Amino acid sequence: MSTVVLSVREMSVRFRMRGDRHIAAVSGVSFDLAAGECLALVGESGCGKSVLASALLGLLPGNAQTAGTAVIDGVDLLTADERTLTRTVRGRRVGLVPQSPAAHLTPVRTVRAQLEETLRELVGTPRAELRAAAVAAAERASFPAGLLDHHPHELSGGQAQRAATALALVGDAPLLLADEPTTGLDRDLVERTVDELRRHADEGRALLLITHDLAAAARIADRVAVMYAGRIVEVAAADRFFGAAGPRHPYARGLLAALPERDFTPIPGMPPELGALPDGCAFAARCDHRTDACRTLPRLTDGVACHHPAPDRAASDGTAPDRAALDGTAPDHAAPNHPAPDRAVPDDTAAEETARA
Ligand SMILES: Nc1ncnc2c1ncn2[C@@H]1O[C@H](COP(=O)(O)OP(=O)(O)OP(=O)(O)O)[C@@H](O)[C@H]1O
């Protein structure tokens, strides 16, 4: 059994707005994440992915209200005070691989200085050992030792990414949170970056990859969670999701069909305003399968929150995944090398139980 690193139950985040209005950015999200596992959280822009990431780091703005729990090593990230978050969570329990590393790194300090400072703060490395420890920390993220005395602006995109990853790894956090870590990178660099992240999951960390890049998710994820209008509408093994069986939720199927490598057919319409969500299924207005049943909110059942999901062919078809159709290559670490780990708590079941309660 693998250890559950992060357990999220019924997490909701609402922003209070003027005039008694609110925006429901995240609603009733539940999932578990195990050591050694990569869960990709995917969905269109504005569906709540980054808000969820900010909540896990205790970085929500003052007008945010949270509900539910997100527990890591006994600490509820949604209710922990600032002191606990600073001293025991950020960098120590949760490492962040940022969206734009060049912006995240301090521009006026060398990579070495930033690594040494982080080592001093997070690990308490004594002064005499800092130099060697910084070299070792850089090596873990394949950042070249010869570039340690460079400033961020002297690095290429990939080098900056590695520097940021090295910093994220210093505290040996059991959870790595990567929020759009491949934005703005060319495909080759995307692949190298996500492969690097996968390697850290293989070393036993839990990896939450937040991305709208489905090819990147297909390349390294064990499971995929699809978010729509603040809710998880499907959670599936990556092999099934990207393989011949495909997703079961019409929105998730639409996301894949919209890819240029697939049908290149966009989903018609726009997501609903998060300040004016319908009572029932938020996707119904854009969905070919909608019926009157969709006026009530579908619960996440067997990994899908839909009244009319595609049949579950996962158990029977056993077809090899078609990931190459997404990223144009057969990844080195395709499914057989990365079976989803056994989990102490079966995530989907837990989510469903919570949803039923
Ligand atoms: N401080 C805030 N106050 C009010 N609304 C907010 C605030 N921060 C985010 N939102 C809203 O929450 C919703 C979810 O935003 P979020 O940034 O999580 O989306 P996302 O899925 O990460 O999108 P993208 O892929 O574009 O980053 C959006 O409608 C956004 O406008």
The ligand as an SDF file (V2000), in Angstrom:
LIG
                    3D

 31 33  0  0  0  0  0  0  0  0999 V2000
   -8.9530   37.1480   -5.7390 N   0  0  0  0  0  0  0  0  0  0  0  0
   -9.9720   36.7820   -6.5020 C   0  0  0  0  0  0  0  0  0  0  0  0
  -11.1720   37.4080   -6.3620 N   0  0  0  0  0  0  0  0  0  0  0  0
  -12.2110   37.0330   -7.1200 C   0  0  0  0  0  0  0  0  0  0  0  0
  -12.1740   36.0570   -8.0490 N   0  0  0  0  0  0  0  0  0  0  0  0
  -11.0250   35.4090   -8.2260 C   0  0  0  0  0  0  0  0  0  0  0  0
   -9.8540   35.7360   -7.4720 C   0  0  0  0  0  0  0  0  0  0  0  0
   -8.8400   34.9100   -7.8740 N   0  0  0  0  0  0  0  0  0  0  0  0
   -9.3670   34.1150   -8.8380 C   0  0  0  0  0  0  0  0  0  0  0  0
  -10.6720   34.4080   -9.0460 N   0  0  0  0  0  0  0  0  0  0  0  0
  -11.5780   33.7460   -9.9930 C   0  0  0  0  0  0  0  0  0  0  0  0
  -11.5720   32.3670   -9.7390 O   0  0  0  0  0  0  0  0  0  0  0  0
  -11.7820   31.6510  -10.9550 C   0  0  0  0  0  0  0  0  0  0  0  0
  -10.7750   30.5520  -11.1010 C   0  0  0  0  0  0  0  0  0  0  0  0
   -9.4920   31.1170  -11.3990 O   0  0  0  0  0  0  0  0  0  0  0  0
   -8.1660   30.2430  -11.5730 P   0  0  0  0  0  0  0  0  0  0  0  0
   -7.0400   31.2220  -11.6930 O   0  0  0  0  0  0  0  0  0  0  0  0
   -8.0750   29.2360  -10.4880 O   0  0  0  0  0  0  0  0  0  0  0  0
   -8.4060   29.5070  -12.9410 O   0  0  0  0  0  0  0  0  0  0  0  0
   -7.4100   28.5000  -13.6870 P   0  0  0  0  0  0  0  0  0  0  0  0
   -8.2000   27.2720  -13.9390 O   0  0  0  0  0  0  0  0  0  0  0  0
   -6.1530   28.3580  -12.9340 O   0  0  0  0  0  0  0  0  0  0  0  0
   -7.1700   29.2820  -15.0360 O   0  0  0  0  0  0  0  0  0  0  0  0
   -5.8080   29.4890  -15.8610 P   0  0  0  0  0  0  0  0  0  0  0  0
   -5.5280   28.1720  -16.5090 O   0  0  0  0  0  0  0  0  0  0  0  0
   -6.1630   30.5750  -16.8140 O   0  0  0  0  0  0  0  0  0  0  0  0
   -4.7530   29.8950  -14.8510 O   0  0  0  0  0  0  0  0  0  0  0  0
  -11.7350   32.6930  -12.0690 C   0  0  0  0  0  0  0  0  0  0  0  0
  -13.0660   32.9940  -12.4370 O   0  0  0  0  0  0  0  0  0  0  0  0
  -11.1010   33.8860  -11.4340 C   0  0  0  0  0  0  0  0  0  0  0  0
  -11.5460   35.0710  -12.0120 O   0  0  0  0  0  0  0  0  0  0  0  0
  1  2  1  0
  2  3  1  0
  2  7  2  0
  3  4  2  0
  4  5  1  0
  5  6  2  0
  6  7  1  0
  6 10  1  0
  7  8  1  0
  8  9  2  0
  9 10  1  0
 10 11  1  0
 11 12  1  0
 11 30  1  0
 12 13  1  0
 13 14  1  0
 13 28  1  0
 14 15  1  0
 15 16  1  0
 16 17  2  0
 16 18  1  0
 16 19  1  0
 19 20  1  0
 20 21  2  0
 20 22  1  0
 20 23  1  0
 23 24  1  0
 24 25  2  0
 24 26  1  0
 24 27  1  0
 28 29  1  0
 28 30  1  0
 30 31  1  0
M  END
$$$$
